[in-house]
Amino acid sequence: MNTDANRAQALLKEHRDSIDRLDAILVYTLAERFKQTQAVGKLKAEHDLPPSDPSREARQIERLESLSKEADLDPEFAKKFLTFIISEVIRHHEKLQK
């Protein structure tokens, strides 16, 4: 392999190692987030509060869209991602209500 190809392979490995670390951060961050939302769901169930809070959800989506623009992340992707997470949280909260 020539020097350029070796350098490209080394750079590729660095990028992939970084991606692997970031994936781990994402997984642990999501796990922690869901632990907190589970606690919220239990609290809501204990106090007969609704599993969904549409006004908070709308504020969160708006906030995430703004953050995504600052971070140079596609706001539509960020909105879809948070909408998915919120739907999972609500589903968990509804289960706790039963």
N, CA, C and O atoms as CSV, one atom per row, in Angstrom:
chain,resi,resn,atom,element,x,y,z
A,1,MET,N,N,0.843,-1.177,0.000
A,1,MET,CA,C,0.000,0.000,0.000
A,1,MET,C,C,0.890,1.242,0.000
A,1,MET,O,O,1.926,1.273,0.663
A,2,ASN,N,N,0.479,2.252,-0.742
A,2,ASN,CA,C,1.307,3.460,-0.779
A,2,ASN,C,C,1.071,4.323,0.456
A,2,ASN,O,O,0.158,4.069,1.241
A,3,THR,N,N,1.891,5.325,0.610
A,3,THR,CA,C,1.843,6.180,1.788
A,3,THR,C,C,0.497,6.889,1.929
A,3,THR,O,O,-0.037,6.985,3.034
A,4,ASP,N,N,-0.055,7.386,0.820
A,4,ASP,CA,C,-1.357,8.055,0.864
A,4,ASP,C,C,-2.451,7.094,1.321
A,4,ASP,O,O,-3.312,7.460,2.120
A,5,ALA,N,N,-2.411,5.882,0.817
A,5,ALA,CA,C,-3.415,4.888,1.210
A,5,ALA,C,C,-3.247,4.522,2.683
A,5,ALA,O,O,-4.241,4.341,3.387
A,6,ASN,N,N,-2.023,4.411,3.153
A,6,ASN,CA,C,-1.780,4.124,4.574
A,6,ASN,C,C,-2.311,5.257,5.453
A,6,ASN,O,O,-2.948,5.016,6.478
A,7,ARG,N,N,-2.041,6.475,5.042
A,7,ARG,CA,C,-2.528,7.645,5.787
A,7,ARG,C,C,-4.051,7.670,5.791
A,7,ARG,O,O,-4.664,7.962,6.818
A,8,ALA,N,N,-4.661,7.369,4.657
A,8,ALA,CA,C,-6.128,7.340,4.578
A,8,ALA,C,C,-6.692,6.274,5.511
A,8,ALA,O,O,-7.692,6.506,6.190
A,9,GLN,N,N,-6.051,5.107,5.544
A,9,GLN,CA,C,-6.499,4.026,6.441
A,9,GLN,C,C,-6.391,4.456,7.902
A,9,GLN,O,O,-7.281,4.173,8.704
A,10,ALA,N,N,-5.304,5.136,8.244
A,10,ALA,CA,C,-5.113,5.609,9.620
A,10,ALA,C,C,-6.182,6.641,9.987
A,10,ALA,O,O,-6.742,6.602,11.083
A,11,LEU,N,N,-6.459,7.563,9.064
A,11,LEU,CA,C,-7.504,8.575,9.301
A,11,LEU,C,C,-8.882,7.927,9.423
A,11,LEU,O,O,-9.689,8.311,10.269
A,12,LEU,N,N,-9.132,6.954,8.576
A,12,LEU,CA,C,-10.402,6.233,8.624
A,12,LEU,C,C,-10.587,5.562,9.982
A,12,LEU,O,O,-11.671,5.612,10.563
A,13,LYS,N,N,-9.527,4.937,10.480
A,13,LYS,CA,C,-9.593,4.283,11.798
A,13,LYS,C,C,-9.865,5.303,12.898
A,13,LYS,O,O,-10.661,5.043,13.801
A,14,GLU,N,N,-9.210,6.461,12.829
A,14,GLU,CA,C,-9.444,7.521,13.819
A,14,GLU,C,C,-10.903,7.976,13.806
A,14,GLU,O,O,-11.533,8.112,14.856
A,15,HIS,N,N,-11.429,8.209,12.603
A,15,HIS,CA,C,-12.827,8.633,12.478
A,15,HIS,C,C,-13.767,7.561,13.031
A,15,HIS,O,O,-14.702,7.874,13.768
A,16,ARG,N,N,-13.524,6.322,12.684
A,16,ARG,CA,C,-14.390,5.232,13.150
A,16,ARG,C,C,-14.290,5.049,14.658
A,16,ARG,O,O,-15.296,4.774,15.311
A,17,ASP,N,N,-13.105,5.194,15.217
A,17,ASP,CA,C,-12.950,5.099,16.671
A,17,ASP,C,C,-13.747,6.207,17.358
A,17,ASP,O,O,-14.396,5.971,18.377
A,18,SER,N,N,-13.697,7.407,16.798
A,18,SER,CA,C,-14.459,8.521,17.351
A,18,SER,C,C,-15.960,8.254,17.247
A,18,SER,O,O,-16.707,8.509,18.192
A,19,ILE,N,N,-16.395,7.745,16.109
A,19,ILE,CA,C,-17.812,7.407,15.925
A,19,ILE,C,C,-18.240,6.358,16.947
A,19,ILE,O,O,-19.330,6.457,17.510
A,20,ASP,N,N,-17.407,5.368,17.193
A,20,ASP,CA,C,-17.726,4.334,18.184
A,20,ASP,C,C,-17.876,4.938,19.578
A,20,ASP,O,O,-18.786,4.566,20.319
A,21,ARG,N,N,-16.998,5.860,19.938
A,21,ARG,CA,C,-17.103,6.519,21.240
A,21,ARG,C,C,-18.380,7.352,21.319
A,21,ARG,O,O,-19.066,7.347,22.341
A,22,LEU,N,N,-18.693,8.057,20.254
A,22,LEU,CA,C,-19.910,8.865,20.225
A,22,LEU,C,C,-21.161,7.993,20.310
A,22,LEU,O,O,-22.128,8.365,20.973
A,23,ASP,N,N,-21.150,6.847,19.650
A,23,ASP,CA,C,-22.287,5.921,19.753
A,23,ASP,C,C,-22.483,5.473,21.197
A,23,ASP,O,O,-23.615,5.377,21.670
A,24,ALA,N,N,-21.390,5.200,21.894
A,24,ALA,CA,C,-21.481,4.796,23.302
A,24,ALA,C,C,-22.074,5.930,24.136
A,24,ALA,O,O,-22.919,5.696,25.000
A,25,ILE,N,N,-21.630,7.154,23.874
A,25,ILE,CA,C,-22.176,8.311,24.591
A,25,ILE,C,C,-23.674,8.429,24.341
A,25,ILE,O,O,-24.445,8.667,25.271
A,26,LEU,N,N,-24.086,8.262,23.090
A,26,LEU,CA,C,-25.515,8.338,22.760
A,26,LEU,C,C,-26.322,7.284,23.508
A,26,LEU,O,O,-27.379,7.585,24.062
A,27,VAL,N,N,-25.831,6.061,23.524
A,27,VAL,CA,C,-26.555,4.974,24.190
A,27,VAL,C,C,-26.684,5.252,25.687
A,27,VAL,O,O,-27.770,5.127,26.252
A,28,TYR,N,N,-25.584,5.627,26.325
A,28,TYR,CA,C,-25.640,5.905,27.758
A,28,TYR,C,C,-26.494,7.130,28.076
A,28,TYR,O,O,-27.188,7.163,29.092
A,29,THR,N,N,-26.437,8.135,27.201
A,29,THR,CA,C,-27.256,9.329,27.389
A,29,THR,C,C,-28.737,8.994,27.257
A,29,THR,O,O,-29.549,9.447,28.063
A,30,LEU,N,N,-29.092,8.206,26.247
A,30,LEU,CA,C,-30.491,7.793,26.091
A,30,LEU,C,C,-30.954,6.949,27.275
A,30,LEU,O,O,-32.080,7.099,27.749
A,31,ALA,N,N,-30.089,6.069,27.745
A,31,ALA,CA,C,-30.452,5.241,28.902
A,31,ALA,C,C,-30.731,6.119,30.120
A,31,ALA,O,O,-31.713,5.902,30.829
A,32,GLU,N,N,-29.890,7.087,30.359
A,32,GLU,CA,C,-30.093,7.993,31.502
A,32,GLU,C,C,-31.360,8.824,31.322
A,32,GLU,O,O,-32.106,9.048,32.275
A,33,ARG,N,N,-31.595,9.273,30.104
A,33,ARG,CA,C,-32.805,10.055,29.841
A,33,ARG,C,C,-34.056,9.222,30.123
A,33,ARG,O,O,-35.005,9.706,30.741
A,34,PHE,N,N,-34.052,7.982,29.673
A,34,PHE,CA,C,-35.218,7.132,29.899
A,34,PHE,C,C,-35.375,6.768,31.376
A,34,PHE,O,O,-36.502,6.586,31.836
A,35,LYS,N,N,-34.296,6.658,32.121
A,35,LYS,CA,C,-34.413,6.443,33.573
A,35,LYS,C,C,-35.151,7.619,34.211
A,35,LYS,O,O,-36.011,7.433,35.072
A,36,GLN,N,N,-34.803,8.830,33.776
A,36,GLN,CA,C,-35.454,10.013,34.329
A,36,GLN,C,C,-36.922,10.095,33.903
A,36,GLN,O,O,-37.786,10.442,34.709
A,37,THR,N,N,-37.199,9.778,32.650
A,37,THR,CA,C,-38.597,9.851,32.212
A,37,THR,C,C,-39.433,8.742,32.847
A,37,THR,O,O,-40.636,8.911,33.046
A,38,GLN,N,N,-38.802,7.604,33.170
A,38,GLN,CA,C,-39.525,6.546,33.889
A,38,GLN,C,C,-39.910,7.053,35.282
A,38,GLN,O,O,-41.018,6.800,35.756
A,39,ALA,N,N,-38.998,7.764,35.926
A,39,ALA,CA,C,-39.294,8.329,37.249
A,39,ALA,C,C,-40.436,9.335,37.154
A,39,ALA,O,O,-41.312,9.374,38.018
A,40,VAL,N,N,-40.420,10.152,36.091
A,40,VAL,CA,C,-41.506,11.110,35.867
A,40,VAL,C,C,-42.819,10.355,35.659
A,40,VAL,O,O,-43.853,10.733,36.211
A,41,GLY,N,N,-42.773,9.284,34.860
A,41,GLY,CA,C,-43.983,8.496,34.607
A,41,GLY,C,C,-44.554,7.899,35.877
A,41,GLY,O,O,-45.769,7.901,36.070
A,42,LYS,N,N,-43.694,7.386,36.747
A,42,LYS,CA,C,-44.158,6.829,38.027
A,42,LYS,C,C,-44.793,7.911,38.887
A,42,LYS,O,O,-45.837,7.693,39.503
A,43,LEU,N,N,-44.160,9.072,38.926
A,43,LEU,CA,C,-44.701,10.188,39.690
A,43,LEU,C,C,-46.065,10.602,39.149
A,43,LEU,O,O,-46.995,10.846,39.918
A,44,LYS,N,N,-46.182,10.681,37.824
A,44,LYS,CA,C,-47.463,11.036,37.210
A,44,LYS,C,C,-48.525,9.989,37.540
A,44,LYS,O,O,-49.662,10.339,37.857
A,45,ALA,N,N,-48.166,8.719,37.469
A,45,ALA,CA,C,-49.121,7.646,37.752
A,45,ALA,C,C,-49.573,7.703,39.210
A,45,ALA,O,O,-50.759,7.546,39.500
A,46,GLU,N,N,-48.639,7.926,40.120
A,46,GLU,CA,C,-48.969,7.992,41.551
A,46,GLU,C,C,-49.905,9.145,41.874
A,46,GLU,O,O,-50.681,9.069,42.826
A,47,HIS,N,N,-49.837,10.211,41.085
A,47,HIS,CA,C,-50.643,11.401,41.369
A,47,HIS,C,C,-51.728,11.626,40.322
A,47,HIS,O,O,-52.295,12.714,40.216
A,48,ASP,N,N,-52.005,10.581,39.554
A,48,ASP,CA,C,-53.074,10.603,38.561
A,48,ASP,C,C,-52.958,11.800,37.607
A,48,ASP,O,O,-53.949,12.454,37.281
A,49,LEU,N,N,-51.747,12.059,37.179
A,49,LEU,CA,C,-51.504,13.122,36.202
A,49,LEU,C,C,-51.493,12.506,34.804
A,49,LEU,O,O,-51.153,11.332,34.654
A,50,PRO,N,N,-51.854,13.268,33.792
A,50,PRO,CA,C,-51.894,12.719,32.430
A,50,PRO,C,C,-50.492,12.297,31.963
A,50,PRO,O,O,-49.500,12.937,32.309
A,51,PRO,N,N,-50.420,11.229,31.185
A,51,PRO,CA,C,-49.124,10.746,30.712
A,51,PRO,C,C,-48.456,11.677,29.701
A,51,PRO,O,O,-47.246,11.601,29.485
A,52,SER,N,N,-49.231,12.539,29.095
A,52,SER,CA,C,-48.709,13.434,28.059
A,52,SER,C,C,-48.893,14.882,28.492
A,52,SER,O,O,-49.872,15.222,29.156
A,53,ASP,N,N,-47.949,15.726,28.112
A,53,ASP,CA,C,-48.023,17.169,28.369
A,53,ASP,C,C,-47.722,17.875,27.049
A,53,ASP,O,O,-46.585,18.272,26.795
A,54,PRO,N,N,-48.753,18.029,26.208
A,54,PRO,CA,C,-48.537,18.578,24.859
A,54,PRO,C,C,-47.828,19.921,24.817
A,54,PRO,O,O,-47.034,20.160,23.908
A,55,SER,N,N,-48.089,20.806,25.772
A,55,SER,CA,C,-47.429,22.117,25.721
A,55,SER,C,C,-45.933,21.975,26.010
A,55,SER,O,O,-45.114,22.633,25.367
A,56,ARG,N,N,-45.572,21.123,26.972
A,56,ARG,CA,C,-44.143,20.890,27.243
A,56,ARG,C,C,-43.483,20.223,26.040
A,56,ARG,O,O,-42.376,20.592,25.647
A,57,GLU,N,N,-44.167,19.242,25.462
A,57,GLU,CA,C,-43.608,18.539,24.299
A,57,GLU,C,C,-43.349,19.511,23.149
A,57,GLU,O,O,-42.316,19.431,22.483
A,58,ALA,N,N,-44.280,20.421,22.919
A,58,ALA,CA,C,-44.110,21.415,21.849
A,58,ALA,C,C,-42.920,22.326,22.156
A,58,ALA,O,O,-42.130,22.646,21.268
A,59,ARG,N,N,-42.796,22.745,23.436
A,59,ARG,CA,C,-41.649,23.586,23.818
A,59,ARG,C,C,-40.334,22.835,23.634
A,59,ARG,O,O,-39.343,23.410,23.184
A,60,GLN,N,N,-40.327,21.555,23.980
A,60,GLN,CA,C,-39.112,20.753,23.851
A,60,GLN,C,C,-38.706,20.609,22.380
A,60,GLN,O,O,-37.528,20.718,22.040
A,61,ILE,N,N,-39.680,20.366,21.528
A,61,ILE,CA,C,-39.389,20.232,20.097
A,61,ILE,C,C,-38.846,21.552,19.553
A,61,ILE,O,O,-37.874,21.565,18.798
A,62,GLU,N,N,-39.476,22.655,19.939
A,62,GLU,CA,C,-39.010,23.974,19.508
A,62,GLU,C,C,-37.581,24.223,20.013
A,62,GLU,O,O,-36.732,24.715,19.269
A,63,ARG,N,N,-37.329,23.883,21.266
A,63,ARG,CA,C,-35.993,24.057,21.856
A,63,ARG,C,C,-34.954,23.216,21.111
A,63,ARG,O,O,-33.856,23.690,20.815
A,64,LEU,N,N,-35.312,21.963,20.810
A,64,LEU,CA,C,-34.374,21.085,20.122
A,64,LEU,C,C,-34.100,21.571,18.697
A,64,LEU,O,O,-32.974,21.475,18.209
A,65,GLU,N,N,-35.119,22.084,18.045
A,65,GLU,CA,C,-34.907,22.634,16.701
A,65,GLU,C,C,-33.925,23.798,16.752
A,65,GLU,O,O,-33.049,23.916,15.895
A,66,SER,N,N,-34.069,24.647,17.747
A,66,SER,CA,C,-33.152,25.771,17.908
A,66,SER,C,C,-31.735,25.284,18.207
A,66,SER,O,O,-30.773,25.772,17.615
A,67,LEU,N,N,-31.605,24.331,19.118
A,67,LEU,CA,C,-30.289,23.770,19.436
A,67,LEU,C,C,-29.654,23.116,18.216
A,67,LEU,O,O,-28.451,23.242,17.987
A,68,SER,N,N,-30.468,22.420,17.440
A,68,SER,CA,C,-29.921,21.727,16.269
A,68,SER,C,C,-29.379,22.727,15.255
A,68,SER,O,O,-28.367,22.464,14.605
A,69,LYS,N,N,-30.043,23.868,15.115
A,69,LYS,CA,C,-29.545,24.896,14.197
A,69,LYS,C,C,-28.198,25.420,14.690
A,69,LYS,O,O,-27.267,25.601,13.905
A,70,GLU,N,N,-28.106,25.662,16.000
A,70,GLU,CA,C,-26.837,26.125,16.582
A,70,GLU,C,C,-25.732,25.097,16.365
A,70,GLU,O,O,-24.579,25.456,16.129
A,71,ALA,N,N,-26.086,23.830,16.445
A,71,ALA,CA,C,-25.101,22.754,16.331
A,71,ALA,C,C,-24.848,22.333,14.881
A,71,ALA,O,O,-24.057,21.426,14.622
A,72,ASP,N,N,-25.514,22.987,13.953
A,72,ASP,CA,C,-25.387,22.658,12.528
A,72,ASP,C,C,-25.859,21.233,12.243
A,72,ASP,O,O,-25.236,20.493,11.483
A,73,LEU,N,N,-26.977,20.872,12.875
A,73,LEU,CA,C,-27.629,19.586,12.656
A,73,LEU,C,C,-28.961,19.859,11.971
A,73,LEU,O,O,-29.648,20.822,12.312
A,74,ASP,N,N,-29.324,19.036,11.027
A,74,ASP,CA,C,-30.584,19.209,10.300
A,74,ASP,C,C,-31.744,19.284,11.292
A,74,ASP,O,O,-32.015,18.302,11.984
A,75,PRO,N,N,-32.438,20.425,11.379
A,75,PRO,CA,C,-33.536,20.579,12.332
A,75,PRO,C,C,-34.668,19.570,12.120
A,75,PRO,O,O,-35.311,19.153,13.083
A,76,GLU,N,N,-34.915,19.177,10.873
A,76,GLU,CA,C,-35.964,18.182,10.614
A,76,GLU,C,C,-35.589,16.830,11.216
A,76,GLU,O,O,-36.433,16.139,11.786
A,77,PHE,N,N,-34.331,16.466,11.087
A,77,PHE,CA,C,-33.862,15.223,11.701
A,77,PHE,C,C,-34.015,15.311,13.213
A,77,PHE,O,O,-34.511,14.376,13.842
A,78,ALA,N,N,-33.596,16.420,13.795
A,78,ALA,CA,C,-33.691,16.594,15.250
A,78,ALA,C,C,-35.146,16.506,15.712
A,78,ALA,O,O,-35.440,15.894,16.738
A,79,LYS,N,N,-36.045,17.115,14.957
A,79,LYS,CA,C,-37.472,17.093,15.299
A,79,LYS,C,C,-38.015,15.663,15.238
A,79,LYS,O,O,-38.742,15.234,16.133
A,80,LYS,N,N,-37.663,14.936,14.189
A,80,LYS,CA,C,-38.114,13.546,14.066
A,80,LYS,C,C,-37.577,12.692,15.208
A,80,LYS,O,O,-38.292,11.858,15.764
A,81,PHE,N,N,-36.316,12.909,15.550
A,81,PHE,CA,C,-35.674,12.144,16.621
A,81,PHE,C,C,-36.367,12.407,17.955
A,81,PHE,O,O,-36.709,11.464,18.668
A,82,LEU,N,N,-36.579,13.682,18.302
A,82,LEU,CA,C,-37.225,14.003,19.572
A,82,LEU,C,C,-38.677,13.542,19.575
A,82,LEU,O,O,-39.171,13.071,20.600
A,83,THR,N,N,-39.358,13.668,18.459
A,83,THR,CA,C,-40.746,13.199,18.381
A,83,THR,C,C,-40.822,11.698,18.662
A,83,THR,O,O,-41.727,11.233,19.355
A,84,PHE,N,N,-39.864,10.949,18.119
A,84,PHE,CA,C,-39.809,9.507,18.395
A,84,PHE,C,C,-39.577,9.255,19.884
A,84,PHE,O,O,-40.261,8.427,20.487
A,85,ILE,N,N,-38.634,9.951,20.467
A,85,ILE,CA,C,-38.335,9.765,21.892
A,85,ILE,C,C,-39.557,10.102,22.737
A,85,ILE,O,O,-39.910,9.352,23.647
A,86,ILE,N,N,-40.202,11.224,22.442
A,86,ILE,CA,C,-41.389,11.628,23.196
A,86,ILE,C,C,-42.482,10.577,23.079
A,86,ILE,O,O,-43.142,10.264,24.070
A,87,SER,N,N,-42.682,10.031,21.896
A,87,SER,CA,C,-43.730,9.013,21.728
A,87,SER,C,C,-43.411,7.773,22.560
A,87,SER,O,O,-44.321,7.160,23.119
A,88,GLU,N,N,-42.148,7.397,22.653
A,88,GLU,CA,C,-41.744,6.259,23.493
A,88,GLU,C,C,-41.975,6.567,24.969
A,88,GLU,O,O,-42.449,5.714,25.721
A,89,VAL,N,N,-41.644,7.768,25.374
A,89,VAL,CA,C,-41.844,8.168,26.774
A,89,VAL,C,C,-43.331,8.121,27.114
A,89,VAL,O,O,-43.711,7.587,28.156
A,90,ILE,N,N,-44.162,8.671,26.254
A,90,ILE,CA,C,-45.612,8.667,26.501
A,90,ILE,C,C,-46.126,7.233,26.576
A,90,ILE,O,O,-46.953,6.908,27.428
A,91,ARG,N,N,-45.636,6.383,25.689
A,91,ARG,CA,C,-46.044,4.971,25.709
A,91,ARG,C,C,-45.691,4.340,27.055
A,91,ARG,O,O,-46.500,3.613,27.631
A,92,HIS,N,N,-44.494,4.614,27.556
A,92,HIS,CA,C,-44.087,4.084,28.867
A,92,HIS,C,C,-44.974,4.651,29.981
A,92,HIS,O,O,-45.376,3.926,30.890
A,93,HIS,N,N,-45.273,5.949,29.903
A,93,HIS,CA,C,-46.121,6.578,30.917
A,93,HIS,C,C,-47.531,5.977,30.895
A,93,HIS,O,O,-48.131,5.752,31.946
A,94,GLU,N,N,-48.048,5.724,29.707
A,94,GLU,CA,C,-49.381,5.116,29.609
A,94,GLU,C,C,-49.394,3.732,30.226
A,94,GLU,O,O,-50.365,3.353,30.881
A,95,LYS,N,N,-48.318,2.967,30.025
A,95,LYS,CA,C,-48.221,1.629,30.643
A,95,LYS,C,C,-48.265,1.726,32.159
A,95,LYS,O,O,-48.905,0.914,32.827
A,96,LEU,N,N,-47.572,2.732,32.698
A,96,LEU,CA,C,-47.538,2.912,34.143
A,96,LEU,C,C,-48.886,3.333,34.704
A,96,LEU,O,O,-49.184,3.073,35.870
A,97,GLN,N,N,-49.702,3.981,33.883
A,97,GLN,CA,C,-51.024,4.441,34.317
A,97,GLN,C,C,-51.998,3.269,34.473
A,97,GLN,O,O,-52.996,3.372,35.186
A,98,LYS,N,N,-51.696,2.152,33.795
A,98,LYS,CA,C,-52.630,1.010,33.793
A,98,LYS,C,C,-52.416,0.115,34.984
A,98,LYS,O,O,-53.114,-0.888,35.136
